[in-house]
Amino acid sequence: MNSRSQVLVVDDDDATRWFLARELCSDCEVVTASGGVEALAACEARRFDLVVTDHTMPGMDGLTWVRNLRRRAGYADIPVIFLTASADPAVTVAAVKSGASRILHKPVSLEEFHAAVKQVLEHPRAGLPTAALRSRPPLA
């Protein structure tokens, strides 16, 4: 994992947001946002290598926020780890359709979280939505 990776953590729960940021801070530069609108503003100000987002948030939920992110110039291919407490398979399908690269179900173990972060930072195209892959040249 690159120690200079830029990561955006989006969660409306202060404790969760702080915990995730703390878990990443030794390996990454972390910016946090408490919701989708704040996160979109952060994406206007800088480019991130990874986004970690919660599903259920007031105002703009995680699905809507990821769809909006994917429409922004330069963000079609950014890995997104989508966190959800829902066991409903429809949420998982909706997350994939909205553009999530990885879906982790809460409660997430630290081992699973760190493995997912490491994987998407080392292999950012793995798990990307099909439309983003089609717009990129093949790997050599």
C-alpha positions as CSV (number, residue, x, y, z in Angstrom):
1,M,0.0,0.0,0.0
2,N,1.3,3.4,-0.9
3,S,1.9,5.5,2.2
4,R,0.7,8.6,0.3
5,S,-2.6,7.2,-0.9
6,Q,-5.4,9.7,-0.6
7,V,-8.5,8.2,1.0
8,L,-11.9,9.7,1.6
9,V,-14.0,8.2,4.4
10,V,-17.7,9.0,4.3
11,D,-20.0,8.1,7.3
12,D,-22.6,10.1,9.2
13,D,-21.6,8.3,12.5
14,D,-18.8,10.3,14.1
15,A,-17.4,7.3,16.0
16,T,-17.4,5.0,12.9
17,R,-15.8,7.8,10.8
18,W,-13.1,8.5,13.4
19,F,-12.4,4.8,13.8
20,L,-12.1,4.1,10.1
21,A,-9.9,7.1,9.6
22,R,-7.7,6.1,12.6
23,E,-7.3,2.6,11.1
24,L,-6.1,4.1,7.8
25,C,-4.0,7.0,9.0
26,S,-0.8,5.1,9.4
27,D,-0.8,4.1,5.8
28,C,-2.8,6.8,4.0
29,E,-3.7,10.5,4.1
30,V,-7.3,10.5,5.2
31,V,-10.0,13.0,4.7
32,T,-13.4,12.5,6.3
33,A,-16.9,13.6,5.4
34,S,-20.1,13.2,7.3
35,G,-22.4,12.7,4.3
36,G,-22.7,12.7,0.6
37,V,-23.0,16.4,0.0
38,E,-19.8,17.1,2.0
39,A,-18.1,14.2,0.3
40,L,-18.9,15.5,-3.2
41,A,-17.4,18.9,-2.2
42,A,-14.3,17.1,-1.0
43,C,-14.0,15.4,-4.3
44,E,-14.2,18.8,-6.1
45,A,-11.3,20.0,-4.0
46,R,-8.9,17.1,-4.5
47,R,-8.5,13.6,-6.1
48,F,-8.7,10.5,-4.0
49,D,-7.2,7.1,-4.6
50,L,-10.0,5.3,-2.6
51,V,-13.4,6.1,-1.2
52,V,-14.8,4.2,1.8
53,T,-18.5,5.0,2.3
54,D,-21.4,3.9,4.5
55,H,-24.7,2.9,3.1
56,T,-27.3,4.5,5.4
57,M,-26.8,8.2,5.8
58,P,-29.3,11.1,6.1
59,G,-29.8,13.4,3.1
60,M,-27.9,11.5,0.5
61,D,-27.5,7.7,1.1
62,G,-24.4,5.8,0.1
63,L,-26.0,4.4,-3.1
64,T,-27.0,7.9,-4.4
65,W,-23.6,9.4,-3.3
66,V,-21.6,6.7,-5.2
67,R,-23.8,7.2,-8.4
68,N,-23.1,10.9,-8.2
69,L,-19.4,10.3,-7.6
70,R,-19.2,8.0,-10.7
71,R,-20.6,10.8,-12.9
72,R,-17.8,13.2,-11.8
73,A,-14.9,13.7,-14.2
74,G,-11.9,11.7,-13.0
75,Y,-13.9,9.5,-10.6
76,A,-15.3,6.7,-12.9
77,D,-12.3,4.5,-12.0
78,I,-11.7,5.3,-8.3
79,P,-12.2,2.3,-6.1
80,V,-15.1,2.5,-3.7
81,I,-15.5,0.3,-0.6
82,F,-19.2,0.3,0.3
83,L,-20.0,-0.6,3.9
84,T,-23.5,-1.8,4.8
85,A,-25.3,-3.3,7.8
86,S,-28.0,-4.6,5.5
87,A,-28.3,-8.3,4.9
88,D,-30.7,-7.7,2.0
89,P,-29.1,-9.0,-1.3
90,A,-30.9,-6.2,-3.1
91,V,-28.7,-3.7,-1.3
92,T,-25.6,-5.6,-2.5
93,V,-26.8,-5.6,-6.1
94,A,-27.7,-1.9,-5.9
95,A,-24.3,-1.1,-4.6
96,V,-22.6,-3.0,-7.4
97,K,-24.9,-1.3,-9.9
98,S,-24.2,2.2,-8.4
99,G,-20.5,1.6,-8.9
100,A,-19.1,0.1,-5.7
101,S,-15.9,-1.9,-6.2
102,R,-16.2,-3.9,-3.0
103,I,-19.1,-4.4,-0.6
104,L,-18.3,-5.2,3.1
105,H,-21.1,-6.2,5.5
106,K,-21.1,-4.8,9.0
107,P,-19.8,-5.6,11.4
108,V,-16.6,-5.7,9.4
109,S,-13.5,-7.3,11.0
110,L,-10.4,-5.2,11.0
111,E,-8.6,-8.0,9.1
112,E,-11.3,-7.9,6.3
113,F,-11.3,-4.1,6.2
114,H,-7.5,-3.8,5.9
115,A,-7.4,-6.6,3.3
116,A,-10.0,-4.9,1.2
117,V,-8.2,-1.5,1.4
118,K,-4.9,-3.1,0.5
119,Q,-6.4,-5.0,-2.4
120,V,-8.1,-2.0,-4.0
121,L,-5.1,0.3,-3.5
122,E,-2.7,-2.3,-5.0
123,H,-5.1,-3.3,-7.8
124,P,-7.4,-0.3,-8.3
125,R,-9.1,-1.7,-11.5
126,A,-10.2,-4.9,-9.8
127,G,-13.9,-4.8,-9.1
128,L,-14.5,-1.7,-11.1
129,P,-17.9,-1.3,-12.7
130,T,-18.0,-2.6,-16.3
131,A,-18.5,0.8,-17.9
132,A,-15.3,2.1,-16.2
133,L,-13.3,-0.9,-17.4
134,R,-14.5,-0.5,-21.0
135,S,-13.2,3.1,-21.0
136,R,-9.7,2.1,-20.0
137,P,-7.0,0.4,-22.2
138,P,-6.3,-3.3,-21.5
139,L,-3.6,-4.2,-19.1
140,A,-0.3,-5.1,-20.8
